[in-house]
Amino acid sequence: MTDFTMTTDADGVATITWDVKGKSMNVLSLQGWDDLDACVDAALGDDTVKGIIITSGKKDSFAGGMDLNVIAKMKEAAGDNPAKGLMDGLMASHAILRKIERAGMDPKTNKGGKPIAAALPGTALGIGLEIPLACHRIFAADNPKAKIGLPEIMVGIFPGMGGTTRLVRKMGAMAASPLLLEGKMNNPQKAKAAGVVDEVVAAKDLLAKAKEWVLSEPKIVKPWDEKGYKMPGGAPYHPAGFMTFVGASAMVNGKTQGVYPAAKALLSAVYEGALVPFDTALKIEARWFTNVLMNPSSEAMIRSLFINKEALEKGANRPSVDDQKVSQVGIIGAGMMGAGIALVSAMAGIKVVLIDAKQEAADKGKAYTEAHMDKGIARKKATPEKKEAVLGLINATTDYAALKDCDLIVEAVFEDVGVKADVTAQVQAACPDAIFATNTSTLPITELAKAANDAEKFIGIHFFSPVDKMLLVEIIKGKKTGDVAVAKALDFVRQIKKTPIVVNDERFFYANRCIIPYINEGIRMVKEGVSPALIENAAKLVGMPLGPLQLTDETSIDLGVKIAKATKTAMGDAYDDAQDEVLFWMFDEGRLGRKSNSGFYAYDEKGKRQGLWEGLSAKYPEADEQPDLIDVQHRLLFAQTLEAVRALEEGVLEDIREGDVGAILGWGFAPWSGGPFSWLDIIGSPYAAERCDQLTAQYGERFTTPALLREMADKTQTFYGRFGPQASKAA
Ligand code: NAD
């Protein structure tokens, strides 16, 4: 079976079609590389062929990227020298793309050669754009849903198959920056405006236009293969280029805090590549790419953000029951969460019945979708027709009878057992057969299920706020939750295009269980006299998106107080109240966080965050001697990570992949690390256990090494070695 096939027509145009059987979108495998190479050789070697078109057999896409197993196989190929395997593999890939680019031209005169056009029916990402960039002209079908770009940076790598070097030489470093450094993807029209693709044509004319161009005897030599080539916007030593590189370097470090190896390596590849001839630049790109691929951070990011995220989205932990696609969802409570859940459901084409106690509240919940669509229209991301269609799917009402055809209910009323029990009874009278999900963030699912007719059909579907932005959904199984309910929840999450994790029912489930100790650790440091600026910066420098104090301001101090009180009641003597003094004092001062325009930070009248609030250090003076940065960072990271390990030990987590993906998507756990379990694997279990012992001696029992981690340290095990999908069940 071949991934690329070639046909030649009577006019001498060879069409190489990429069509990976059994996949909805093409991905490039090692076999694919060989097939492409063979087709290109055949076309270039056939005298009757005048020109070549490379296209896709898929109707709406060219390719989604590379099969990341290619990288693993390249590493394996060189045995105990994986870096050499990678470098050799990359250079072999460069040779194929360079063959396309040179297309048989005379190396000295640039004469001869055959024009090669890329014809993209739709989405072209990663290697799916790097191949076209090696062609002489890129035609894209005018398919507004298509995405064109190089998103590699988002999973911790960068375009390393010539994409970096070619895009910078085609567009200039400044223009290429957002595409390379942010992984920005564009639709075809925008990709043309940005200069990534050369022509956008009606889908039906795609091949004809490409053919017309190929037969027009066009000039095919790339600017960078001609004498006197100058990089658009200037090379690094040109005054304009110099500014770009100084600015980009500062921007990258500002944005990444220096913790993402790929962003730095990318910049180096661009900078160093810009100083040398094209073929040397490709070699430099390959070296930096190898460097990144050998970095444990990149490996962990690829594993969590690409391989495992996708596996979870495809139902890695879905029970094998029939398709449970939701046709109509009932949402009870049209407040902040209910309104958001209604929006994402209707956007996915699901009919919604949105219920609140009062009609105004239900209407207000629906108005959230209206406002969202209006914003989309203003930004040209939606049309008035789409708005009407989405709003038409939402029935905002107070009438529970309207729920009768719903197959899933999501309850998002006040966080109160009594109110929730009441609502459960009312819902079940109206639609007894639907799966019932609660969006509670703190109440045990097993307890809430007692109000339901059938606990097997009762489940937790925990969304994060704001619902439309947060990618993670935590599905919680109560003691009696059955497989159909789990499958229903997973199929719903898939419909609304979010990433699910499935966990068992224990206090705060998984995400909140880990993030609360992070917040608490930050607040207790304030009381100890650690400088608030040190606390916040230490967190950011280790890759947390928000410091613990800022995060508390965002989620609100009163919520923190509420959780502290409830936890104390539930845990009794076992409750550690070290953070409460500061938290309760802030509450008493009326500094409730962003919502009151005052919290650990000061805010201006418009709500813009200013510096840390000076009153904090006045009340809790900073100690003369401050701890080392690494100590503060380890306290903040271990506070979260040890909870994740305990959640695994206790069976709350059943799959470490969910622990890692959930941590990054749910609360932004240092994405460079690949998640808490990946982080422990990077630092190694023996060192992790040793650090916990030191932290316990210095700061207290909460850092006690969990028995599982101790055992793993003794055996020098890794989490992925022991619990990863490849690990034997017996381990
Ligand atoms: P909210 O106060 O904004 O909304 C609750 C809504 O429920 C209100 O509109 C209220 O009128 C309605 N309601 C109350 N009693 C009702 C009844 N008997 N019948 C119908 N409607 C009723 O609260 P929220 O922030 O949207 O939270 C809702 C649920 O989601 C809570 O269980 C909360 O713990 C959970 N949750 C909240 C967040 C968050 O960040 N706010 C995150 C995850 C989960």
Boltz pocket constraint, residues with backbone or C-beta under 6 A from the ligand:
constraints:
  - pocket:
      binder: B
      contacts: [[A, 332], [A, 333], [A, 334], [A, 335], [A, 336], [A, 337], [A, 338], [A, 355], [A, 356], [A, 357], [A, 358], [A, 361], [A, 411], [A, 412], [A, 413], [A, 414], [A, 415], [A, 416], [A, 419], [A, 422], [A, 423], [A, 439], [A, 440], [A, 441], [A, 442], [A, 462], [A, 463], [A, 464], [A, 465]]
      max_distance: 6.0
